[in-house]
Amino acid sequence: MSRRREHGRLSRRVLLVLACVFAPGLHAATPYVFSYVFDNASQQTPAPRGGTTRGAPVELDTRVPAAYDAIQAPDIEARERDARAIRALAGDYRATFEFIETAALAPGIERDARPYRSWATERVFVIADTPTEIELQHIMVMRFIDDAGEISAPMVMKHWRQRWQWQPATIWRYDGDRLWHKQKLSDREAAGRWKQTVYQVDDSLRYEALGRWHYEDGVASWHSERFGRPLPRRESSVRDDYDVLEGRHRITHTPHGWLQEQTARKIAHADGDATALAQEIGLVRYQRIVNTDFQPAADYWAETAPFWAAVRRYWDHALAQHDHLEICASVDGTPLFARLFDAADKADSDDSDALASQVESLMAPYIDLR
């Protein structure tokens, strides 16, 4: 059965995005990393939100990949060492996403004591690599266990993308309310730094963050500067009392994967004033796995790559030509990712002009550029 026949229905794809990518929890018996009750140690930690689906068993990779050792090789130029650290993020992973509020920061606000967790199995691979720019695409391949103990067929979906740029000239800053503006960076601000751009599943801008790679105690880690971003789906689906998540990220390589630590404040803007409501910490762990079949990810990308390349070109051109951006959440009740996923499944042409025209007609109603 072809990938399009098995995975091509829009309704099934949308359900995967909303119910599986951002919501599902780990197996109920799996300990939660944030098990401590911050307010009263005599209380039990509230049950995590995020769903109850169970994933198929995976085998963790106990080997140390050559890419990990290559980061610490002696006598290499600093930029090349950084590039090796970025390329080493690629691989096959079990990813776990865990978040919790640690404190309420405004009068009258109660801390949300419910932890959040979700999971995924995904392949991360390099789709562009130059001396000053590296791009990594995440493709999810999810298999679930039903109540009878049966493992489902693979559910495949294009996930997020990250682009790394060396000493960038500009950076997009998030203003809240789905509005962005472009800021020029001085040579001093950009010197020695990499900009990580994270894109959502529809390749729209999620955030841009500037930071440096550090190599201390034999560990490679990237530390971002403070930056703002829109609410993640895990929050926007349940919260509307704040509009900017602002904080810092740290990405750290381990011998068997990598992790991203996040510290953030939830900030509400009203009448020109900003108020921090709560503080949050998060831990996203990418653990390398073996003996999981990720061929469906490779097949999906081989069939849809020309379409998604056209989407990336549209975004790149639009962001290069303008200084302000507003992205609509939906048009006629349909989010952009749903239209693009459906079009990617149906695309059967590699003609770049035809794809560019199709992509523009789909995306233009969602974007206001000035």
N, C-alpha and C positions, 0 to 999 in steps of 0.2 A: 504494500500500500504506500502511495507517495506521501510525502510530508504534507502536501496541500490537502489531500483527501482526509488525512488523519487529524490535522491540526488547523485546517483552514477556516472553520466556521467562526464568524465574528462573535456570536454569543458565547461560545466556549472560550475564546481568547479573552474577552472582557471579564468573564468570570474568573479566569486564571489571574488576571491582573489585580482585580479587586479582592478576591477571596483567598488567593494563594500566595502571591508575591509579598503583599504587605501585611497580611493578617495572620497566617497560621503560626501556632505555637509548636514547640518541640513535644516529644512524647511526655506524657504527664509525669512519668517517673524521673525525668531528667532534672537535676537540681538547677535552680535559678541562681545566677551569679550574684545578683543583688538580693540576698536573702535576709539581710539585716533590716530590722524595723527601726527607722530613724527617730520616730517620735516616742515610742514606748517599747522597750525591749521585752516587756511581758506580753505584748500582743503578738498574734501571728501575722506573718506577712500576707497581705491580701493576694488572692489568686491573680496571676498575671493576666492582662488582657492581650488579645492577639490571636485567639482561635485555638482549635484543638486538633488540627490535622496531624497525622503521623507520617513521617517519611520512611522510605525503605532503608534498611540498614546499609551503612557504608563502612569501608575499611580505611582507616587512617594510614597515610604514607609515613613510614618510619625512617625513610632515607632522607639524607640531606642533599638537595639538588646542587648541581654544579653552579647554577646561577647564584645561589646563596654564597658559596665560597668566592665566586668571581668578584663580588662586591668588595671584599677585603683584600683583593690582590694588591701587592706592593707596587709602587712606582707607576701609577696611572694618573692621568690628568684628572683634576677635580670634577670637571663636567662629565667626563666619561664614567667616573665612579658613580655619580648621581644617576646617569642614564642606565647603568647596570642595575642600580637599585630599583628604578622604575620598571625596567623590563622584567625583573624578578618577581613582580606582582602577578605576572601571568601564571596560569596553571589551572588545575582541576580542584575544586574546593567544596567543602561543606562550610557554609557561612551561617553564623548565628548573630542575631541582632538583639541587643538587650539594653534597655533604658529605664531610668527611674528618676523622679524628681527628688532632690535632696533637701530642699528648703523652700518655703514660701517667703517672698521678699517684699510683698506689699501688704499694708493693713487690710484686714478683711478677707484676705486670700488664704485658703487652706491648701496645704500641699496635697497633690494627687498621690496617694500612697500606693496606687496600683502599679506594679512593674509592667513593662512591656517586653515581649520577646517574639521573635519570628525566626524563620530559618529558610535556607535555600541550598540547593546543590547547583553549582554553575561552573562553566568554563570561562576563563578570562584569557583573551589572546590579543596579541599585538596586531593592529590593523594599519599602523603607520609608524615609521621610524626614520627620523632624520637626526642630524647632530643637535638640532635645537627644538625638536618636537616629537613626542611619542604619544600614540593613542592606544588605549586598551578598551576592547569591547567585552561586556559581560553577556553571556547567553545562559539562561536558566534551562535545566533539564530536571524536571520534578517528577518523582514517582511516589505515590501515596499508598498507604496501607488502609484497607477498608475494615469494617467491623468483623468481617469473616477472615481477616488475616491475609487477604489477597493483595498482591502488589499491582497497581494500575499500570497501564501503558504510559510511556513518557509524555509529559506535558512540556512543550518547548515554547520559550518566549524570549525575545530580545529584551535584555534588562538594561541597566544603566551603562553609560560610557564615560571614560575619563581621558582627558587630554592634558598632557604636560608640556609646557612651553618654557624655554630657558630665557631669562632676562626679558620679559615681555615689555612692550611699549605701552599697553593699556590694560585696564581691568574693569569689568562690569561690577557695579555696586548695587545691592538690592535696597530699595527705598521703602518697601512694604506695599501692600495693596496691589501686588502683581506688577509693580513698576520698577524699572531698572534705569540706571544711567551709566555711561561710559566715562571712566576717569583716566587721564593720561598719567603715566608713571615717569618720574625723573630717572636719569641714569643711576643716581645714587639709590633710589628706592628699589630698582630692579636688579642691581648688581649682585651676582652670586645667588640669585633666587630663581625658583621654579614656580610658575603659576599652574595650579591644578584646577581645571575646569571640569565640573561634573554635570553631565547631561541626563535628563530624564528619559524614560523609555521612548518618548516621541522625539528625542534629540533636542528638545527645548532646553534652555539654560536653567540649570538648577542652582549653581553657585560657582563663583570663582574665588580662589584663595591663594594668596602669595605666601611662600615659605622657603625655608632652607633645609637641605639634608644635613644631618649631623652624624658623625661617626665617633662614638665614645664608648669605651669599654668593650670594643669589638661588636657593637650593635649599630646598625644603620636605621635611622629614623628621620622622618620629615616632620617639621614643626611649622604649623601655619600661623600666620598672624590672625588677629581678630577679624571676623567677617560676619556679615548677615546673610540670611537666606530665607526663602519662603517656608511655611510650615510643611513638614513631611506629611505624606498621606496618613501615617499612623496617628498624627495629631489633627490634621485638617478634617478628618472624618468624624472627630469627636469634640473638637475645640473650635470656638470662634471668638474667644475673649482676648486673643493677642494675634499679632500679624507678622512678627519677625522673630526668628530664632537666631541668636547672635552668640558666637563663641569661637573656640579654637579646636583644631584637630591635630592629632599626632598619629602618624602611621609608623609602625615599628615592624621590622622584619624579625622573624623567629626562624630557627632551623627547619621548621615544618609548616611555614605559612607566614601570615602577617596579621596584624591587628590594627584597628583604628580606634583610638580613644577620643571621646568627644566631651567637652565641657561647654555648656551653653546656658544662656538666659532667655526666658520667654518674655518678649517685650511688646507692650501694647502702645500704639501711637494714637493720640486724640488731641485735636486742637493745637497741634504743633509740639505737644509734650510727649515724652517717652517715659513709660513706667515699666520697670522690670517686675513681673508677677512671680516668677519662680525660677529656680536653678535646677539644671538637669545634668546628669552624667550618662554617658553611653559607652558601650563596648561592642564593637563589631569584630568578630574573629573569623578569619579565613584559614581553615585547616586543610592541608593537602590530603586528597583521597586517591585511592587506586582501585582498580577493578570495578569502576562505575562506567557504564557505556555512555559516553558523551558524543557518539557519532551523530545522534539527532541534532545536536547543536551545530556541528560542522555541515550537515546537510541543509539545515535551515539557512545558515549564512551563505552557503554556496548558491542557493536558489533566490535569495532576497537581497544579496549584497548590492547589485546595481540600483535597486530601488532606494535602499537606505543611503547609498552614496549620493543619490540625487537629493535626498532630504538634508544631508549634511551640507551639501553645496548651497542649498537654499538658505539655510541658517547662517552659514559662514558669510555669504554675500550680504545678507540683510544686516548682520551685526557689524560688518566692516564698513557699511555705507551710512550707518545711522548712529546717533549718540544716545537715544532714548528708546525704551522698549516697554510695551505693555502686552502681556499674554493673557488672552481670555481663557477662563476655565473650561467653558463649553460653548458651543454654538448650536442652537436648536435642540438643546438637551443632550448633545453628544460631545464628549471630550475629544481632543485632537488625537490622542493615542489610539482611540478606537477606530477612527477613520483611516489612520495610517497603517495600523495592523491589518485591517481588512484589505486595503489597497496593496500592501506588500504581499499578502497571500495570493492575490489575484493577478499580480503583475507578471506578464509573460514576455516582456520585451526588454532588450538591453539597449535600446536606442536612447541615448542620453538626452536628446532634444525632446522626445516624446515624454520621457520620464520627468524632465524639468517642468514641462507644461502641466502635466498631471499633478505634480507635487505643489506647484504654485497655486493651482485652483483649489487644492485641498487645504493648504495652510494659510493662505492670505486672509481668510475671514477671522482667523484666530489671533492675528498679530497686528498691533498698532505701532508703527515705527515713525520716529520724528527726528 
